[in-house]
Amino acid sequence: MIVPAPVRYTESGGPPYELSPRTRIVLDDPALHTTASLLAERLRVSTGFPIPVVTQPVSTRLAGTDDVELMIGELTGPAEAYLLTAGPRRVTITGASAAGVLRGIQTLLQMLPPAVFAGSAVQPAPRWTVPSCRIADHPRFAHRGLMLDPARSFLGVPEVKRLVDALVLVKGNRLHLHLTDDQGWRIEIRSWPNLTAHGGTGAVAGCPSGFYTQDDYAEIVRYAADRHVLVVPEIDVPGHTTAAVSSYPELHGGGPPIPLMTTDGVGTVALDVEREVTYAFLDDVIREVAALTPGPYLHIGGDEVVGMPEEQYAAFLRRARRIVASYGKTMIGWTPVPKAGLDAGVVHQYWADRAGETTQEWFAGGRPVLLSPTFRTYLDYGFAPGYGIKYTDRTTRAAYEWDPADVIDETTGRSLHREFGLTEAQTQGVEAAIWGETMRRGGPDVETAVWPRLAAIMEKAWSPAGDFDDFASRMAALGARLRAMGIRFWPDPEIAWDLP
């Protein structure tokens, strides 16, 4: 009952493995110590067992123990591939890398009773058993992400961490933070302090406001990295910039102050891309954010720029591309960034056909593409009256029943793969997005809107093709684990939830 479904799962029919007070986490590579410590802490909290972590060569281990063994070994497949074997005396997880070991640990945790995710020792304790089995598993796509939007509705550091923990459980590995927009600027830039002193106070009316200090942001990056999740920061330019321009009017050519935007939707204020101060600003922002972000990517936004001539838009993005590259980062941009004529090293995050503007050239030449089709992966689109925006039929089934190998744009009926030449080889992966306009309570609303649909999307990004009924039966079991973690979720009536 594992989500996402593993590539190969075989039960041996033998006696199960059982955690006991004798259980140790044993590793043969010090590089696994952080990963092992996360597992040990999770097991200690719920079982009350001591669960020591020890480093010990495989050749010196004694048979007959209740150990969980973690190893890095040569496996066929990508770095996140893993092999899990469970028998009556031990569980062994071998990963192609430390990230692969961590993905195997999530599978192990899902096979244990749901109470393993409890916040304190469980009484009366269940038998902490795992079926005797062999699992060989690896991801379909390298990028399996969730985009959060603290710019419209702020999410505190603890709320982001909770979402990271749940994302990791379903083998997500990217956290995309939409840090700036019309309604708020959420990341401290020390060379431009008014961005947060003023811009950080804004939000959609009724939503939380705030900002991340550089130390806060670094804490999120570290927390995610320990769980093998890469943080992708987004600084949205040249549109979606009311908060920036309200903080520094010279970025829009001076003139009277522009108030912060508290409505939802897209602002009409953009950066003045003809002024050099704009590029000095952009260079400073990217320099500071890049220095805080060890991952290779920096997202530049780039969509929905109101009233800017195409030649100005293209010239701005080409210059932004050079700035991003100068700080050692690969640029990502939303549709319609490719129309600016950028080189194929810029990643295209596809979200929508813009009134027929999408062309084959956007996907040609091997350009890497992230898939975030609006009607399948936008989790702020509602699943029931009173939740989200615009629609009330974006159910878990709708999130599951699409094929990343043949994306059909639902506004036009066009196939990105058949008509525009997108290949699976150039598809970096799949990313769900939860925009903040309607997330009035911040984290609680985000969690309810995200789950269980995020699990369906992560399965599409990790697993071979499956059917919804099979997924729903496994999701029902995962629901008990989300509840034990304290994660809020929508109890989709199409899923026969097995909740304690």
Buried (B, 14 or more C-beta within 10 A) or exposed (E): BBBBBBBEBEEEEEEBBBBEEEBBBBBBBEEBBBBBBBBBEBBBBBBBBEBEBEEBEEEEBEEEBBBBBBBBBEBEBBBBBBBBBBBBEBBBBBBBBBBBBBBBBBBBBBBBBBBBBBEEEBEEBEEBBBBBBBBBBBBBBBBBBBBBBBBBBBBBBEBBBBBBBBBBBBBBBBBBBBBBBBBBBBBBBEEBEBBBEBBBBBBBEEBBBBBBEBEBBBBBBEBBBBBBBBBBBBBBBBBBBBBBBBBBEEBBEEEEEBEBBBEBEBBEBBBBBEBEBBBEBBBBBBBBBBEBBEBEBBBBBBBBBEEBEEEBBBBBBBBBBEBBBEBEBBBBBBBBBBBBEBEEEBBBBBBBBEEEEBEEEBBBEEBBBBBBBBBBBBBBBBBEEEBBEEBBEBBBBBBBBBEBBEBBBBBEEBBBBEBBBBEEEBBBBBBBBBBBBBBBEBBEBBBBBBBBBBBBBBBBBBBEEBEBEEBBEBBBBBBBBBBBBEBBBBEBEEBEBBEE
